[in-house]
Amino acid sequence: MFKSTIYIILVSVMMCTACSASKNELTLAQQSFVRWHAEENMLEVYAVAVNQTKADISFEASIVLLNPNLRDAVGFDTVEIKEDDRNGKPPFHLKSYNETVFKQTFKTNRTLTREMLSNGVGIKISTQEKSYTLPIKYGERGKE
């Protein structure tokens, strides 16, 4: 009896910890993508950040190049996002169950490959409590 009570308490604590760990986290919507436009030597990043919690959230965001070869080709490691689709400035504020779009383009100094772009770009989200990086999927032209 005592053992089963301890197990129940332990499981309850673990479940509550899991719930609180995801509290106020942003996710990326499925329509987020990274795309390279070969004819323009341009990298396009389109990220849709979604607040799927009941609480409003304030955060800053940066585009992060996760692949070292991609960093060399584009010329930076991290770029702070300065504006969203609603002309909001950092720190960005998202109400409960709302989303915002970040769209940026960067000139490249060489050809980018699918290997560089697959899991090569992410968005770093920073709140007062924590920071985390979400990878952005690669999408070929005409696909999302």
Contacts in CASP RR format, 6 or more apart in sequence:
PFRMAT RR
TARGET T0000
AUTHOR 0000-0000-0000
METHOD contacts of the structure
MODEL  1
MFKSTIYIILVSVMMCTACSASKNELTLAQQSFVRWHAEENMLEVYAVAV
NQTKADISFEASIVLLNPNLRDAVGFDTVEIKEDDRNGKPPFHLKSYNET
VFKQTFKTNRTLTREMLSNGVGIKISTQEKSYTLPIKYGERGKE
22 53 0 8 1.000
23 53 0 8 1.000
23 55 0 8 1.000
24 51 0 8 1.000
24 53 0 8 1.000
24 55 0 8 1.000
24 57 0 8 1.000
24 127 0 8 1.000
24 129 0 8 1.000
25 52 0 8 1.000
25 53 0 8 1.000
25 125 0 8 1.000
25 132 0 8 1.000
26 49 0 8 1.000
26 50 0 8 1.000
26 51 0 8 1.000
26 52 0 8 1.000
26 57 0 8 1.000
26 59 0 8 1.000
26 94 0 8 1.000
26 125 0 8 1.000
26 134 0 8 1.000
27 49 0 8 1.000
27 50 0 8 1.000
27 52 0 8 1.000
27 134 0 8 1.000
28 47 0 8 1.000
28 48 0 8 1.000
28 49 0 8 1.000
28 50 0 8 1.000
28 123 0 8 1.000
28 134 0 8 1.000
28 136 0 8 1.000
29 48 0 8 1.000
29 49 0 8 1.000
29 50 0 8 1.000
29 99 0 8 1.000
31 46 0 8 1.000
31 48 0 8 1.000
31 144 0 8 1.000
32 46 0 8 1.000
32 47 0 8 1.000
32 48 0 8 1.000
32 136 0 8 1.000
32 137 0 8 1.000
33 44 0 8 1.000
33 46 0 8 1.000
33 136 0 8 1.000
33 137 0 8 1.000
33 138 0 8 1.000
33 139 0 8 1.000
33 144 0 8 1.000
34 43 0 8 1.000
34 44 0 8 1.000
34 45 0 8 1.000
34 46 0 8 1.000
34 117 0 8 1.000
34 120 0 8 1.000
34 121 0 8 1.000
34 122 0 8 1.000
34 136 0 8 1.000
34 137 0 8 1.000
34 138 0 8 1.000
34 139 0 8 1.000
35 43 0 8 1.000
35 44 0 8 1.000
35 46 0 8 1.000
35 117 0 8 1.000
35 138 0 8 1.000
35 139 0 8 1.000
35 140 0 8 1.000
35 141 0 8 1.000
36 42 0 8 1.000
36 43 0 8 1.000
36 44 0 8 1.000
36 108 0 8 1.000
36 112 0 8 1.000
36 117 0 8 1.000
37 43 0 8 1.000
37 44 0 8 1.000
37 141 0 8 1.000
38 111 0 8 1.000
41 107 0 8 1.000
41 108 0 8 1.000
41 109 0 8 1.000
42 105 0 8 1.000
42 106 0 8 1.000
42 107 0 8 1.000
42 108 0 8 1.000
43 74 0 8 1.000
43 105 0 8 1.000
43 106 0 8 1.000
43 107 0 8 1.000
43 108 0 8 1.000
43 112 0 8 1.000
43 121 0 8 1.000
44 103 0 8 1.000
44 104 0 8 1.000
44 105 0 8 1.000
45 63 0 8 1.000
45 102 0 8 1.000
45 103 0 8 1.000
45 104 0 8 1.000
45 105 0 8 1.000
45 106 0 8 1.000
45 121 0 8 1.000
45 123 0 8 1.000
45 136 0 8 1.000
46 101 0 8 1.000
46 102 0 8 1.000
46 103 0 8 1.000
47 61 0 8 1.000
47 63 0 8 1.000
47 101 0 8 1.000
47 102 0 8 1.000
47 103 0 8 1.000
47 122 0 8 1.000
47 123 0 8 1.000
47 136 0 8 1.000
48 99 0 8 1.000
48 100 0 8 1.000
48 101 0 8 1.000
48 102 0 8 1.000
49 59 0 8 1.000
49 61 0 8 1.000
49 92 0 8 1.000
49 94 0 8 1.000
49 99 0 8 1.000
49 100 0 8 1.000
49 101 0 8 1.000
49 102 0 8 1.000
49 123 0 8 1.000
49 125 0 8 1.000
50 98 0 8 1.000
50 99 0 8 1.000
51 57 0 8 1.000
51 94 0 8 1.000
51 95 0 8 1.000
51 96 0 8 1.000
51 97 0 8 1.000
51 98 0 8 1.000
51 99 0 8 1.000
52 97 0 8 1.000
53 96 0 8 1.000
53 97 0 8 1.000
54 96 0 8 1.000
54 97 0 8 1.000
55 96 0 8 1.000
56 93 0 8 1.000
56 94 0 8 1.000
56 95 0 8 1.000
56 96 0 8 1.000
57 93 0 8 1.000
57 94 0 8 1.000
57 127 0 8 1.000
58 91 0 8 1.000
58 92 0 8 1.000
58 93 0 8 1.000
58 127 0 8 1.000
58 128 0 8 1.000
59 91 0 8 1.000
59 92 0 8 1.000
59 94 0 8 1.000
59 125 0 8 1.000
59 126 0 8 1.000
59 127 0 8 1.000
60 80 0 8 1.000
60 81 0 8 1.000
60 90 0 8 1.000
60 91 0 8 1.000
60 92 0 8 1.000
60 125 0 8 1.000
60 126 0 8 1.000
61 80 0 8 1.000
61 81 0 8 1.000
61 90 0 8 1.000
61 92 0 8 1.000
61 102 0 8 1.000
61 123 0 8 1.000
61 124 0 8 1.000
61 125 0 8 1.000
61 126 0 8 1.000
62 78 0 8 1.000
62 79 0 8 1.000
62 80 0 8 1.000
62 81 0 8 1.000
62 123 0 8 1.000
62 124 0 8 1.000
62 126 0 8 1.000
63 78 0 8 1.000
63 79 0 8 1.000
63 81 0 8 1.000
63 102 0 8 1.000
63 104 0 8 1.000
63 121 0 8 1.000
63 122 0 8 1.000
63 123 0 8 1.000
63 124 0 8 1.000
64 77 0 8 1.000
64 78 0 8 1.000
64 121 0 8 1.000
64 122 0 8 1.000
64 123 0 8 1.000
64 124 0 8 1.000
64 133 0 8 1.000
65 71 0 8 1.000
65 74 0 8 1.000
65 76 0 8 1.000
65 77 0 8 1.000
65 78 0 8 1.000
65 120 0 8 1.000
65 121 0 8 1.000
65 122 0 8 1.000
66 119 0 8 1.000
66 120 0 8 1.000
66 121 0 8 1.000
66 122 0 8 1.000
66 133 0 8 1.000
66 135 0 8 1.000
67 116 0 8 1.000
67 117 0 8 1.000
67 119 0 8 1.000
67 120 0 8 1.000
67 121 0 8 1.000
69 116 0 8 1.000
70 112 0 8 1.000
70 116 0 8 1.000
70 117 0 8 1.000
70 120 0 8 1.000
70 121 0 8 1.000
71 77 0 8 1.000
73 108 0 8 1.000
73 109 0 8 1.000
73 110 0 8 1.000
73 111 0 8 1.000
73 112 0 8 1.000
73 116 0 8 1.000
74 106 0 8 1.000
74 108 0 8 1.000
74 109 0 8 1.000
74 112 0 8 1.000
75 109 0 8 1.000
76 106 0 8 1.000
78 124 0 8 1.000
79 104 0 8 1.000
79 106 0 8 1.000
80 90 0 8 1.000
81 90 0 8 1.000
81 102 0 8 1.000
81 104 0 8 1.000
81 123 0 8 1.000
82 89 0 8 1.000
82 90 0 8 1.000
83 89 0 8 1.000
84 92 0 8 1.000
84 100 0 8 1.000
84 101 0 8 1.000
84 102 0 8 1.000
85 100 0 8 1.000
85 101 0 8 1.000
85 102 0 8 1.000
85 103 0 8 1.000
86 100 0 8 1.000
88 100 0 8 1.000
92 100 0 8 1.000
94 100 0 8 1.000
102 123 0 8 1.000
114 138 0 8 1.000
117 138 0 8 1.000
117 139 0 8 1.000
118 138 0 8 1.000
119 135 0 8 1.000
119 138 0 8 1.000
120 135 0 8 1.000
120 138 0 8 1.000
121 135 0 8 1.000
121 136 0 8 1.000
121 138 0 8 1.000
122 133 0 8 1.000
122 134 0 8 1.000
122 135 0 8 1.000
122 136 0 8 1.000
123 133 0 8 1.000
123 134 0 8 1.000
123 136 0 8 1.000
124 131 0 8 1.000
124 132 0 8 1.000
124 133 0 8 1.000
125 131 0 8 1.000
125 132 0 8 1.000
125 133 0 8 1.000
125 134 0 8 1.000
END
